[in-house]
């Protein structure tokens, strides 16, 4: 793993943390249809990219 991959993993971790907080808030306040599914899809894509980099 080179420096670029390590930097990308750090960015992915930060984005995942932020998205998980948004997802928790969206689940509590379900006023926008499709928001929860969109966030879950984005989280899954980032987790798959992180797994590929490792």
mmCIF entry with sequence, helices, sheets and N, C-alpha, C, O atoms, coordinates in Angstrom:
data_MODEL
# 
_entry.id   MODEL 
# 
_entity.id                         1 
_entity.type                       polymer 
_entity.pdbx_number_of_molecules   1 
# 
_entity_poly.entity_id                      1 
_entity_poly.type                           'polypeptide(L)' 
_entity_poly.nstd_linkage                   no 
_entity_poly.nstd_monomer                   no 
_entity_poly.pdbx_seq_one_letter_code       
;(UNK)(UNK)(UNK)(UNK)(UNK)(UNK)(UNK)(UNK)(UNK)(UNK)(UNK)(UNK)(UNK)(UNK)(UNK)(UNK)
(UNK)(UNK)(UNK)(UNK)(UNK)(UNK)(UNK)(UNK)(UNK)(UNK)(UNK)(UNK)(UNK)(UNK)(UNK)(UNK)
(UNK)(UNK)(UNK)(UNK)(UNK)(UNK)(UNK)(UNK)(UNK)(UNK)(UNK)(UNK)(UNK)(UNK)(UNK)(UNK)
(UNK)(UNK)(UNK)(UNK)(UNK)(UNK)
;
_entity_poly.pdbx_seq_one_letter_code_can   XXXXXXXXXXXXXXXXXXXXXXXXXXXXXXXXXXXXXXXXXXXXXXXXXXXXXX 
_entity_poly.pdbx_strand_id                 A 
# 
loop_
_entity_poly_seq.entity_id 
_entity_poly_seq.num 
_entity_poly_seq.mon_id 
_entity_poly_seq.hetero 
1 1  UNK n 
1 2  UNK n 
1 3  UNK n 
1 4  UNK n 
1 5  UNK n 
1 6  UNK n 
1 7  UNK n 
1 8  UNK n 
1 9  UNK n 
1 10 UNK n 
1 11 UNK n 
1 12 UNK n 
1 13 UNK n 
1 14 UNK n 
1 15 UNK n 
1 16 UNK n 
1 17 UNK n 
1 18 UNK n 
1 19 UNK n 
1 20 UNK n 
1 21 UNK n 
1 22 UNK n 
1 23 UNK n 
1 24 UNK n 
1 25 UNK n 
1 26 UNK n 
1 27 UNK n 
1 28 UNK n 
1 29 UNK n 
1 30 UNK n 
1 31 UNK n 
1 32 UNK n 
1 33 UNK n 
1 34 UNK n 
1 35 UNK n 
1 36 UNK n 
1 37 UNK n 
1 38 UNK n 
1 39 UNK n 
1 40 UNK n 
1 41 UNK n 
1 42 UNK n 
1 43 UNK n 
1 44 UNK n 
1 45 UNK n 
1 46 UNK n 
1 47 UNK n 
1 48 UNK n 
1 49 UNK n 
1 50 UNK n 
1 51 UNK n 
1 52 UNK n 
1 53 UNK n 
1 54 UNK n 
# 
_struct_asym.id          A 
_struct_asym.entity_id   1 
# 
loop_
_struct_conf.conf_type_id 
_struct_conf.id 
_struct_conf.pdbx_PDB_helix_id 
_struct_conf.beg_label_comp_id 
_struct_conf.beg_label_asym_id 
_struct_conf.beg_label_seq_id 
_struct_conf.pdbx_beg_PDB_ins_code 
_struct_conf.end_label_comp_id 
_struct_conf.end_label_asym_id 
_struct_conf.end_label_seq_id 
_struct_conf.pdbx_end_PDB_ins_code 
_struct_conf.beg_auth_comp_id 
_struct_conf.beg_auth_asym_id 
_struct_conf.beg_auth_seq_id 
_struct_conf.end_auth_comp_id 
_struct_conf.end_auth_asym_id 
_struct_conf.end_auth_seq_id 
_struct_conf.pdbx_PDB_helix_class 
_struct_conf.details 
_struct_conf.pdbx_PDB_helix_length 
HELX_P HELX_P1 AA1 UNK A 3  ? UNK A 28 ? UNK A 3  UNK A 28 1 ? 26 
HELX_P HELX_P2 AA2 UNK A 35 ? UNK A 53 ? UNK A 35 UNK A 53 1 ? 19 
# 
_struct_conf_type.id          HELX_P 
_struct_conf_type.criteria    ? 
_struct_conf_type.reference   ? 
# 
loop_
_atom_site.group_PDB 
_atom_site.id 
_atom_site.type_symbol 
_atom_site.label_atom_id 
_atom_site.label_alt_id 
_atom_site.label_comp_id 
_atom_site.label_asym_id 
_atom_site.label_entity_id 
_atom_site.label_seq_id 
_atom_site.pdbx_PDB_ins_code 
_atom_site.Cartn_x 
_atom_site.Cartn_y 
_atom_site.Cartn_z 
_atom_site.occupancy 
_atom_site.B_iso_or_equiv 
_atom_site.pdbx_formal_charge 
_atom_site.auth_seq_id 
_atom_site.auth_comp_id 
_atom_site.auth_asym_id 
_atom_site.auth_atom_id 
_atom_site.pdbx_PDB_model_num 
ATOM 1   N N  . UNK A 1 1  ? 0.866   -1.176 0.000  1.00 0.00 ? 1  UNK A N  1 
ATOM 2   C CA . UNK A 1 1  ? 0.000   0.000  0.000  1.00 0.00 ? 1  UNK A CA 1 
ATOM 3   C C  . UNK A 1 1  ? 0.914   1.240  0.000  1.00 0.00 ? 1  UNK A C  1 
ATOM 4   O O  . UNK A 1 1  ? 1.788   1.389  0.853  1.00 0.00 ? 1  UNK A O  1 
ATOM 5   N N  . UNK A 1 2  ? 0.689   2.090  -0.949 1.00 0.00 ? 2  UNK A N  1 
ATOM 6   C CA . UNK A 1 2  ? 1.507   3.299  -1.024 1.00 0.00 ? 2  UNK A CA 1 
ATOM 7   C C  . UNK A 1 2  ? 0.850   4.459  -0.289 1.00 0.00 ? 2  UNK A C  1 
ATOM 8   O O  . UNK A 1 2  ? -0.237  4.316  0.272  1.00 0.00 ? 2  UNK A O  1 
ATOM 9   N N  . UNK A 1 3  ? 1.506   5.587  -0.297 1.00 0.00 ? 3  UNK A N  1 
ATOM 10  C CA . UNK A 1 3  ? 1.021   6.758  0.433  1.00 0.00 ? 3  UNK A CA 1 
ATOM 11  C C  . UNK A 1 3  ? -0.321  7.250  -0.058 1.00 0.00 ? 3  UNK A C  1 
ATOM 12  O O  . UNK A 1 3  ? -1.145  7.721  0.726  1.00 0.00 ? 3  UNK A O  1 
ATOM 13  N N  . UNK A 1 4  ? -0.542  7.139  -1.369 1.00 0.00 ? 4  UNK A N  1 
ATOM 14  C CA . UNK A 1 4  ? -1.805  7.605  -1.943 1.00 0.00 ? 4  UNK A CA 1 
ATOM 15  C C  . UNK A 1 4  ? -2.976  6.768  -1.422 1.00 0.00 ? 4  UNK A C  1 
ATOM 16  O O  . UNK A 1 4  ? -4.040  7.302  -1.107 1.00 0.00 ? 4  UNK A O  1 
ATOM 17  N N  . UNK A 1 5  ? -2.766  5.443  -1.334 1.00 0.00 ? 5  UNK A N  1 
ATOM 18  C CA . UNK A 1 5  ? -3.818  4.566  -0.815 1.00 0.00 ? 5  UNK A CA 1 
ATOM 19  C C  . UNK A 1 5  ? -4.103  4.847  0.656  1.00 0.00 ? 5  UNK A C  1 
ATOM 20  O O  . UNK A 1 5  ? -5.257  4.837  1.083  1.00 0.00 ? 5  UNK A O  1 
ATOM 21  N N  . UNK A 1 6  ? -3.053  5.098  1.424  1.00 0.00 ? 6  UNK A N  1 
ATOM 22  C CA . UNK A 1 6  ? -3.243  5.398  2.842  1.00 0.00 ? 6  UNK A CA 1 
ATOM 23  C C  . UNK A 1 6  ? -4.034  6.695  3.018  1.00 0.00 ? 6  UNK A C  1 
ATOM 24  O O  . UNK A 1 6  ? -4.923  6.778  3.865  1.00 0.00 ? 6  UNK A O  1 
ATOM 25  N N  . UNK A 1 7  ? -3.703  7.702  2.213  1.00 0.00 ? 7  UNK A N  1 
ATOM 26  C CA . UNK A 1 7  ? -4.416  8.981  2.280  1.00 0.00 ? 7  UNK A CA 1 
ATOM 27  C C  . UNK A 1 7  ? -5.885  8.785  1.898  1.00 0.00 ? 7  UNK A C  1 
ATOM 28  O O  . UNK A 1 7  ? -6.774  9.345  2.538  1.00 0.00 ? 7  UNK A O  1 
ATOM 29  N N  . UNK A 1 8  ? -6.136  7.995  0.860  1.00 0.00 ? 8  UNK A N  1 
ATOM 30  C CA . UNK A 1 8  ? -7.508  7.730  0.416  1.00 0.00 ? 8  UNK A CA 1 
ATOM 31  C C  . UNK A 1 8  ? -8.298  7.010  1.516  1.00 0.00 ? 8  UNK A C  1 
ATOM 32  O O  . UNK A 1 8  ? -9.468  7.316  1.746  1.00 0.00 ? 8  UNK A O  1 
ATOM 33  N N  . UNK A 1 9  ? -7.653  6.055  2.192  1.00 0.00 ? 9  UNK A N  1 
ATOM 34  C CA . UNK A 1 9  ? -8.321  5.348  3.290  1.00 0.00 ? 9  UNK A CA 1 
ATOM 35  C C  . UNK A 1 9  ? -8.679  6.308  4.425  1.00 0.00 ? 9  UNK A C  1 
ATOM 36  O O  . UNK A 1 9  ? -9.753  6.191  5.016  1.00 0.00 ? 9  UNK A O  1 
ATOM 37  N N  . UNK A 1 10 ? -7.799  7.246  4.733  1.00 0.00 ? 10 UNK A N  1 
ATOM 38  C CA . UNK A 1 10 ? -8.088  8.230  5.770  1.00 0.00 ? 10 UNK A CA 1 
ATOM 39  C C  . UNK A 1 10 ? -9.306  9.074  5.388  1.00 0.00 ? 10 UNK A C  1 
ATOM 40  O O  . UNK A 1 10 ? -10.180 9.329  6.216  1.00 0.00 ? 10 UNK A O  1 
ATOM 41  N N  . UNK A 1 11 ? -9.351  9.500  4.134  1.00 0.00 ? 11 UNK A N  1 
ATOM 42  C CA . UNK A 1 11 ? -10.475 10.308 3.656  1.00 0.00 ? 11 UNK A CA 1 
ATOM 43  C C  . UNK A 1 11 ? -11.768 9.502  3.719  1.00 0.00 ? 11 UNK A C  1 
ATOM 44  O O  . UNK A 1 11 ? -12.814 10.020 4.111  1.00 0.00 ? 11 UNK A O  1 
ATOM 45  N N  . UNK A 1 12 ? -11.690 8.238  3.332  1.00 0.00 ? 12 UNK A N  1 
ATOM 46  C CA . UNK A 1 12 ? -12.875 7.367  3.366  1.00 0.00 ? 12 UNK A CA 1 
ATOM 47  C C  . UNK A 1 12 ? -13.364 7.201  4.801  1.00 0.00 ? 12 UNK A C  1 
ATOM 48  O O  . UNK A 1 12 ? -14.568 7.248  5.056  1.00 0.00 ? 12 UNK A O  1 
ATOM 49  N N  . UNK A 1 13 ? -12.435 7.006  5.742  1.00 0.00 ? 13 UNK A N  1 
ATOM 50  C CA . UNK A 1 13 ? -12.833 6.858  7.149  1.00 0.00 ? 13 UNK A CA 1 
ATOM 51  C C  . UNK A 1 13 ? -13.559 8.100  7.646  1.00 0.00 ? 13 UNK A C  1 
ATOM 52  O O  . UNK A 1 13 ? -14.572 7.997  8.338  1.00 0.00 ? 13 UNK A O  1 
ATOM 53  N N  . UNK A 1 14 ? -13.045 9.269  7.295  1.00 0.00 ? 14 UNK A N  1 
ATOM 54  C CA . UNK A 1 14 ? -13.682 10.520 7.712  1.00 0.00 ? 14 UNK A CA 1 
ATOM 55  C C  . UNK A 1 14 ? -15.072 10.651 7.102  1.00 0.00 ? 14 UNK A C  1 
ATOM 56  O O  . UNK A 1 14 ? -16.022 11.023 7.791  1.00 0.00 ? 14 UNK A O  1 
ATOM 57  N N  . UNK A 1 15 ? -15.195 10.347 5.811  1.00 0.00 ? 15 UNK A N  1 
ATOM 58  C CA . UNK A 1 15 ? -16.498 10.438 5.149  1.00 0.00 ? 15 UNK A CA 1 
ATOM 59  C C  . UNK A 1 15 ? -17.485 9.449  5.745  1.00 0.00 ? 15 UNK A C  1 
ATOM 60  O O  . UNK A 1 15 ? -18.655 9.776  5.944  1.00 0.00 ? 15 UNK A O  1 
ATOM 61  N N  . UNK A 1 16 ? -17.010 8.226  6.036  1.00 0.00 ? 16 UNK A N  1 
ATOM 62  C CA . UNK A 1 16 ? -17.891 7.220  6.627  1.00 0.00 ? 16 UNK A CA 1 
ATOM 63  C C  . UNK A 1 16 ? -18.406 7.668  7.989  1.00 0.00 ? 16 UNK A C  1 
ATOM 64  O O  . UNK A 1 16 ? -19.582 7.482  8.301  1.00 0.00 ? 16 UNK A O  1 
ATOM 65  N N  . UNK A 1 17 ? -17.543 8.251  8.791  1.00 0.00 ? 17 UNK A N  1 
ATOM 66  C CA . UNK A 1 17 ? -17.968 8.724  10.107 1.00 0.00 ? 17 UNK A CA 1 
ATOM 67  C C  . UNK A 1 17 ? -19.057 9.787  9.964  1.00 0.00 ? 17 UNK A C  1 
ATOM 68  O O  . UNK A 1 17 ? -20.061 9.753  10.675 1.00 0.00 ? 17 UNK A O  1 
ATOM 69  N N  . UNK A 1 18 ? -18.853 10.726 9.048  1.00 0.00 ? 18 UNK A N  1 
ATOM 70  C CA . UNK A 1 18 ? -19.829 11.792 8.826  1.00 0.00 ? 18 UNK A CA 1 
ATOM 71  C C  . UNK A 1 18 ? -21.149 11.228 8.286  1.00 0.00 ? 18 UNK A C  1 
ATOM 72  O O  . UNK A 1 18 ? -22.226 11.627 8.728  1.00 0.00 ? 18 UNK A O  1 
ATOM 73  N N  . UNK A 1 19 ? -21.057 10.302 7.332  1.00 0.00 ? 19 UNK A N  1 
ATOM 74  C CA . UNK A 1 19 ? -22.268 9.723  6.744  1.00 0.00 ? 19 UNK A CA 1 
ATOM 75  C C  . UNK A 1 19 ? -23.055 8.910  7.758  1.00 0.00 ? 19 UNK A C  1 
ATOM 76  O O  . UNK A 1 19 ? -24.286 8.921  7.741  1.00 0.00 ? 19 UNK A O  1 
ATOM 77  N N  . UNK A 1 20 ? -22.355 8.203  8.644  1.00 0.00 ? 20 UNK A N  1 
ATOM 78  C CA . UNK A 1 20 ? -23.051 7.411  9.660  1.00 0.00 ? 20 UNK A CA 1 
ATOM 79  C C  . UNK A 1 20 ? -23.799 8.311  10.633 1.00 0.00 ? 20 UNK A C  1 
ATOM 80  O O  . UNK A 1 20 ? -24.881 7.958  11.103 1.00 0.00 ? 20 UNK A O  1 
ATOM 81  N N  . UNK A 1 21 ? -23.224 9.480  10.937 1.00 0.00 ? 21 UNK A N  1 
ATOM 82  C CA . UNK A 1 21 ? -23.926 10.437 11.791 1.00 0.00 ? 21 UNK A CA 1 
ATOM 83  C C  . UNK A 1 21 ? -25.158 10.984 11.074 1.00 0.00 ? 21 UNK A C  1 
ATOM 84  O O  . UNK A 1 21 ? -26.220 11.137 11.678 1.00 0.00 ? 21 UNK A O  1 
ATOM 85  N N  . UNK A 1 22 ? -25.009 11.278 9.778  1.00 0.00 ? 22 UNK A N  1 
ATOM 86  C CA . UNK A 1 22 ? -26.147 11.767 9.001  1.00 0.00 ? 22 UNK A CA 1 
ATOM 87  C C  . UNK A 1 22 ? -27.234 10.702 8.906  1.00 0.00 ? 22 UNK A C  1 
ATOM 88  O O  . UNK A 1 22 ? -28.424 11.013 8.974  1.00 0.00 ? 22 UNK A O  1 
ATOM 89  N N  . UNK A 1 23 ? -26.826 9.454  8.750  1.00 0.00 ? 23 UNK A N  1 
ATOM 90  C CA . UNK A 1 23 ? -27.780 8.354  8.659  1.00 0.00 ? 23 UNK A CA 1 
ATOM 91  C C  . UNK A 1 23 ? -28.571 8.213  9.953  1.00 0.00 ? 23 UNK A C  1 
ATOM 92  O O  . UNK A 1 23 ? -29.786 8.016  9.929  1.00 0.00 ? 23 UNK A O  1 
ATOM 93  N N  . UNK A 1 24 ? -27.877 8.316  11.082 1.00 0.00 ? 24 UNK A N  1 
ATOM 94  C CA . UNK A 1 24 ? -28.564 8.222  12.375 1.00 0.00 ? 24 UNK A CA 1 
ATOM 95  C C  . UNK A 1 24 ? -29.587 9.346  12.507 1.00 0.00 ? 24 UNK A C  1 
ATOM 96  O O  . UNK A 1 24 ? -30.703 9.120  12.973 1.00 0.00 ? 24 UNK A O  1 
ATOM 97  N N  . UNK A 1 25 ? -29.214 10.541 12.103 1.00 0.00 ? 25 UNK A N  1 
ATOM 98  C CA . UNK A 1 25 ? -30.139 11.669 12.162 1.00 0.00 ? 25 UNK A CA 1 
ATOM 99  C C  . UNK A 1 25 ? -31.300 11.498 11.207 1.00 0.00 ? 25 UNK A C  1 
ATOM 100 O O  . UNK A 1 25 ? -32.434 11.847 11.536 1.00 0.00 ? 25 UNK A O  1 
ATOM 101 N N  . UNK A 1 26 ? -31.028 10.964 10.025 1.00 0.00 ? 26 UNK A N  1 
ATOM 102 C CA . UNK A 1 26 ? -32.086 10.763 9.030  1.00 0.00 ? 26 UNK A CA 1 
ATOM 103 C C  . UNK A 1 26 ? -33.086 9.711  9.498  1.00 0.00 ? 26 UNK A C  1 
ATOM 104 O O  . UNK A 1 26 ? -34.278 9.806  9.206  1.00 0.00 ? 26 UNK A O  1 
ATOM 105 N N  . UNK A 1 27 ? -32.597 8.710  10.222 1.00 0.00 ? 27 UNK A N  1 
ATOM 106 C CA . UNK A 1 27 ? -33.496 7.670  10.724 1.00 0.00 ? 27 UNK A CA 1 
ATOM 107 C C  . UNK A 1 27 ? -34.408 8.222  11.822 1.00 0.00 ? 27 UNK A C  1 
ATOM 108 O O  . UNK A 1 27 ? -35.565 7.817  11.934 1.00 0.00 ? 27 UNK A O  1 
ATOM 109 N N  . UNK A 1 28 ? -33.886 9.143  12.628 1.00 0.00 ? 28 UNK A N  1 
ATOM 110 C CA . UNK A 1 28 ? -34.699 9.748  13.689 1.00 0.00 ? 28 UNK A CA 1 
ATOM 111 C C  . UNK A 1 28 ? -35.740 10.699 13.116 1.00 0.00 ? 28 UNK A C  1 
ATOM 112 O O  . UNK A 1 28 ? -36.862 10.782 13.615 1.00 0.00 ? 28 UNK A O  1 
ATOM 113 N N  . UNK A 1 29 ? -35.357 11.415 12.064 1.00 0.00 ? 29 UNK A N  1 
ATOM 114 C CA . UNK A 1 29 ? -36.239 12.427 11.476 1.00 0.00 ? 29 UNK A CA 1 
ATOM 115 C C  . UNK A 1 29 ? -36.452 12.061 10.007 1.00 0.00 ? 29 UNK A C  1 
ATOM 116 O O  . UNK A 1 29 ? -35.742 12.551 9.129  1.00 0.00 ? 29 UNK A O  1 
ATOM 117 N N  . UNK A 1 30 ? -37.415 11.215 9.753  1.00 0.00 ? 30 UNK A N  1 
ATOM 118 C CA . UNK A 1 30 ? -37.640 10.676 8.412  1.00 0.00 ? 30 UNK A CA 1 
ATOM 119 C C  . UNK A 1 30 ? -38.603 11.570 7.631  1.00 0.00 ? 30 UNK A C  1 
ATOM 120 O O  . UNK A 1 30 ? -39.734 11.176 7.349  1.00 0.00 ? 30 UNK A O  1 
ATOM 121 N N  . UNK A 1 31 ? -38.149 12.774 7.284  1.00 0.00 ? 31 UNK A N  1 
ATOM 122 C CA . UNK A 1 31 ? -39.022 13.695 6.571  1.00 0.00 ? 31 UNK A CA 1 
ATOM 123 C C  . UNK A 1 31 ? -38.700 13.781 5.083  1.00 0.00 ? 31 UNK A C  1 
ATOM 124 O O  . UNK A 1 31 ? -39.487 14.324 4.307  1.00 0.00 ? 31 UNK A O  1 
ATOM 125 N N  . UNK A 1 32 ? -37.545 13.248 4.680  1.00 0.00 ? 32 UNK A N  1 
ATOM 126 C CA . UNK A 1 32 ? -37.169 13.264 3.265  1.00 0.00 ? 32 UNK A CA 1 
ATOM 127 C C  . UNK A 1 32 ? -37.181 11.839 2.733  1.00 0.00 ? 32 UNK A C  1 
ATOM 128 O O  . UNK A 1 32 ? -36.335 11.033 3.118  1.00 0.00 ? 32 UNK A O  1 
ATOM 129 N N  . UNK A 1 33 ? -38.119 11.516 1.861  1.00 0.00 ? 33 UNK A N  1 
ATOM 130 C CA . UNK A 1 33 ? -38.173 10.136 1.348  1.00 0.00 ? 33 UNK A CA 1 
ATOM 131 C C  . UNK A 1 33 ? -36.929 9.809  0.523  1.00 0.00 ? 33 UNK A C  1 
ATOM 132 O O  . UNK A 1 33 ? -36.473 10.615 -0.288 1.00 0.00 ? 33 UNK A O  1 
ATOM 133 N N  . UNK A 1 34 ? -36.392 8.609  0.748  1.00 0.00 ? 34 UNK A N  1 
ATOM 134 C CA . UNK A 1 34 ? -35.237 8.158  -0.010 1.00 0.00 ? 34 UNK A CA 1 
ATOM 135 C C  . UNK A 1 34 ? -33.899 8.582  0.563  1.00 0.00 ? 34 UNK A C  1 
ATOM 136 O O  . UNK A 1 34 ? -32.856 8.121  0.099  1.00 0.00 ? 34 UNK A O  1 
ATOM 137 N N  . UNK A 1 35 ? -33.908 9.448  1.559  1.00 0.00 ? 35 UNK A N  1 
ATOM 138 C CA . UNK A 1 35 ? -32.641 9.934  2.128  1.00 0.00 ? 35 UNK A CA 1 
ATOM 139 C C  . UNK A 1 35 ? -31.879 8.799  2.819  1.00 0.00 ? 35 UNK A C  1 
ATOM 140 O O  . UNK A 1 35 ? -30.666 8.673  2.653  1.00 0.00 ? 35 UNK A O  1 
ATOM 141 N N  . UNK A 1 36 ? -32.589 7.981  3.590  1.00 0.00 ? 36 UNK A N  1 
ATOM 142 C CA . UNK A 1 36 ? -31.946 6.886  4.323  1.00 0.00 ? 36 UNK A CA 1 
ATOM 143 C C  . UNK A 1 36 ? -31.325 5.897  3.331  1.00 0.00 ? 36 UNK A C  1 
ATOM 144 O O  . UNK A 1 36 ? -30.184 5.470  3.507  1.00 0.00 ? 36 UNK A O  1 
ATOM 145 N N  . UNK A 1 37 ? -32.074 5.538  2.297  1.00 0.00 ? 37 UNK A N  1 
ATOM 146 C CA . UNK A 1 37 ? -31.557 4.585  1.315  1.00 0.00 ? 37 UNK A CA 1 
ATOM 147 C C  . UNK A 1 37 ? -30.350 5.156  0.575  1.00 0.00 ? 37 UNK A C  1 
ATOM 148 O O  . UNK A 1 37 ? -29.392 4.433  0.302  1.00 0.00 ? 37 UNK A O  1 
ATOM 149 N N  . UNK A 1 38 ? -30.388 6.421  0.257  1.00 0.00 ? 38 UNK A N  1 
ATOM 150 C CA . UNK A 1 38 ? -29.271 7.059  -0.436 1.00 0.00 ? 38 UNK A CA 1 
ATOM 151 C C  . UNK A 1 38 ? -28.006 7.068  0.417  1.00 0.00 ? 38 UNK A C  1 
ATOM 152 O O  . UNK A 1 38 ? -26.910 6.797  -0.073 1.00 0.00 ? 38 UNK A O  1 
ATOM 153 N N  . UNK A 1 39 ? -28.178 7.384  1.700  1.00 0.00 ? 39 UNK A N  1 
ATOM 154 C CA . UNK A 1 39 ? -27.029 7.388  2.610  1.00 0.00 ? 39 UNK A CA 1 
ATOM 155 C C  . UNK A 1 39 ? -26.476 5.976  2.788  1.00 0.00 ? 39 UNK A C  1 
ATOM 156 O O  . UNK A 1 39 ? -25.260 5.786  2.817  1.00 0.00 ? 39 UNK A O  1 
ATOM 157 N N  . UNK A 1 40 ? -27.362 4.984  2.907  1.00 0.00 ? 40 UNK A N  1 
ATOM 158 C CA . UNK A 1 40 ? -26.913 3.602  3.059  1.00 0.00 ? 40 UNK A CA 1 
ATOM 159 C C  . UNK A 1 40 ? -26.151 3.134  1.820  1.00 0.00 ? 40 UNK A C  1 
ATOM 160 O O  . UNK A 1 40 ? -25.160 2.414  1.933  1.00 0.00 ? 40 UNK A O  1 
ATOM 161 N N  . UNK A 1 41 ? -26.614 3.543  0.642  1.00 0.00 ? 41 UNK A N  1 
ATOM 162 C CA . UNK A 1 41 ? -25.947 3.171  -0.602 1.00 0.00 ? 41 UNK A CA 1 
ATOM 163 C C  . UNK A 1 41 ? -24.559 3.809  -0.680 1.00 0.00 ? 41 UNK A C  1 
ATOM 164 O O  . UNK A 1 41 ? -23.598 3.169  -1.105 1.00 0.00 ? 41 UNK A O  1 
ATOM 165 N N  . UNK A 1 42 ? -24.464 5.066  -0.269 1.00 0.00 ? 42 UNK A N  1 
ATOM 166 C CA . UNK A 1 42 ? -23.182 5.777  -0.286 1.00 0.00 ? 42 UNK A CA 1 
ATOM 167 C C  . UNK A 1 42 ? -22.199 5.147  0.708  1.00 0.00 ? 42 UNK A C  1 
ATOM 168 O O  . UNK A 1 42 ? -21.014 5.003  0.408  1.00 0.00 ? 42 UNK A O  1 
ATOM 169 N N  . UNK A 1 43 ? -22.698 4.772  1.890  1.00 0.00 ? 43 UNK A N  1 
ATOM 170 C CA . UNK A 1 43 ? -21.860 4.123  2.894  1.00 0.00 ? 43 UNK A CA 1 
ATOM 171 C C  . UNK A 1 43 ? -21.346 2.786  2.368  1.00 0.00 ? 43 UNK A C  1 
ATOM 172 O O  . UNK A 1 43 ? -20.170 2.463  2.536  1.00 0.00 ? 43 UNK A O  1 
ATOM 173 N N  . UNK A 1 44 ? -22.217 2.013  1.736  1.00 0.00 ? 44 UNK A N  1 
ATOM 174 C CA . UNK A 1 44 ? -21.812 0.717  1.199  1.00 0.00 ? 44 UNK A CA 1 
ATOM 175 C C  . UNK A 1 44 ? -20.738 0.879  0.120  1.00 0.00 ? 44 UNK A C  1 
ATOM 176 O O  . UNK A 1 44 ? -19.793 0.093  0.062  1.00 0.00 ? 44 UNK A O  1 
ATOM 177 N N  . UNK A 1 45 ? -20.883 1.893  -0.731 1.00 0.00 ? 45 UNK A N  1 
ATOM 178 C CA . UNK A 1 45 ? -19.898 2.122  -1.789 1.00 0.00 ? 45 UNK A CA 1 
ATOM 179 C C  . UNK A 1 45 ? -18.539 2.492  -1.201 1.00 0.00 ? 45 UNK A C  1 
ATOM 180 O O  . UNK A 1 45 ? -17.507 2.004  -1.661 1.00 0.00 ? 45 UNK A O  1 
ATOM 181 N N  . UNK A 1 46 ? -18.540 3.350  -0.187 1.00 0.00 ? 46 UNK A N  1 
ATOM 182 C CA . UNK A 1 46 ? -17.270 3.740  0.442  1.00 0.00 ? 46 UNK A CA 1 
ATOM 183 C C  . UNK A 1 46 ? -16.614 2.568  1.183  1.00 0.00 ? 46 UNK A C  1 
ATOM 184 O O  . UNK A 1 46 ? -15.392 2.421  1.162  1.00 0.00 ? 46 UNK A O  1 
ATOM 185 N N  . UNK A 1 47 ? -17.430 1.740  1.835  1.00 0.00 ? 47 UNK A N  1 
ATOM 186 C CA . UNK A 1 47 ? -16.884 0.573  2.536  1.00 0.00 ? 47 UNK A CA 1 
ATOM 187 C C  . UNK A 1 47 ? -16.296 -0.427 1.540  1.00 0.00 ? 47 UNK A C  1 
ATOM 188 O O  . UNK A 1 47 ? -15.275 -1.055 1.821  1.00 0.00 ? 47 UNK A O  1 
ATOM 189 N N  . UNK A 1 48 ? -16.930 -0.575 0.388  1.00 0.00 ? 48 UNK A N  1 
ATOM 190 C CA . UNK A 1 48 ? -16.397 -1.473 -0.631 1.00 0.00 ? 48 UNK A CA 1 
ATOM 191 C C  . UNK A 1 48 ? -15.074 -0.944 -1.180 1.00 0.00 ? 48 UNK A C  1 
ATOM 192 O O  . UNK A 1 48 ? -14.144 -1.717 -1.411 1.00 0.00 ? 48 UNK A O  1 
ATOM 193 N N  . UNK A 1 49 ? -14.987 0.358  -1.387 1.00 0.00 ? 49 UNK A N  1 
ATOM 194 C CA . UNK A 1 49 ? -13.744 0.961  -1.887 1.00 0.00 ? 49 UNK A CA 1 
ATOM 195 C C  . UNK A 1 49 ? -12.627 0.787  -0.854 1.00 0.00 ? 49 UNK A C  1 
ATOM 196 O O  . UNK A 1 49 ? -11.486 0.498  -1.216 1.00 0.00 ? 49 UNK A O  1 
ATOM 197 N N  . UNK A 1 50 ? -12.952 0.960  0.422  1.00 0.00 ? 50 UNK A N  1 
ATOM 198 C CA . UNK A 1 50 ? -11.962 0.792  1.485  1.00 0.00 ? 50 UNK A CA 1 
ATOM 199 C C  . UNK A 1 50 ? -11.468 -0.651 1.533  1.00 0.00 ? 50 UNK A C  1 
ATOM 200 O O  . UNK A 1 50 ? -10.274 -0.894 1.702  1.00 0.00 ? 50 UNK A O  1 
ATOM 201 N N  . UNK A 1 51 ? -12.371 -1.595 1.386  1.00 0.00 ? 51 UNK A N  1 
ATOM 202 C CA . UNK A 1 51 ? -11.997 -2.998 1.395  1.00 0.00 ? 51 UNK A CA 1 
ATOM 203 C C  . UNK A 1 51 ? -11.089 -3.328 0.211  1.00 0.00 ? 51 UNK A C  1 
ATOM 204 O O  . UNK A 1 51 ? -10.156 -4.120 0.345  1.00 0.00 ? 51 UNK A O  1 
ATOM 205 N N  . UNK A 1 52 ? -11.353 -2.733 -0.928 1.00 0.00 ? 52 UNK A N  1 
ATOM 206 C CA . UNK A 1 52 ? -10.538 -2.964 -2.123 1.00 0.00 ? 52 UNK A CA 1 
ATOM 207 C C  . UNK A 1 52 ? -9.127  -2.404 -1.940 1.00 0.00 ? 52 UNK A C  1 
ATOM 208 O O  . UNK A 1 52 ? -8.157  -2.991 -2.419 1.00 0.00 ? 52 UNK A O  1 
ATOM 209 N N  . UNK A 1 53 ? -9.014  -1.267 -1.247 1.00 0.00 ? 53 UNK A N  1 
ATOM 210 C CA . UNK A 1 53 ? -7.715  -0.639 -1.031 1.00 0.00 ? 53 UNK A CA 1 
ATOM 211 C C  . UNK A 1 53 ? -6.853  -1.417 -0.019 1.00 0.00 ? 53 UNK A C  1 
ATOM 212 O O  . UNK A 1 53 ? -5.624  -1.380 -0.082 1.00 0.00 ? 53 UNK A O  1 
ATOM 213 N N  . UNK A 1 54 ? -7.505  -2.108 0.894  1.00 0.00 ? 54 UNK A N  1 
ATOM 214 C CA . UNK A 1 54 ? -6.753  -2.843 1.931  1.00 0.00 ? 54 UNK A CA 1 
ATOM 215 C C  . UNK A 1 54 ? -6.151  -4.091 1.415  1.00 0.00 ? 54 UNK A C  1 
ATOM 216 O O  . UNK A 1 54 ? -5.493  -4.814 2.162  1.00 0.00 ? 54 UNK A O  1 
# 
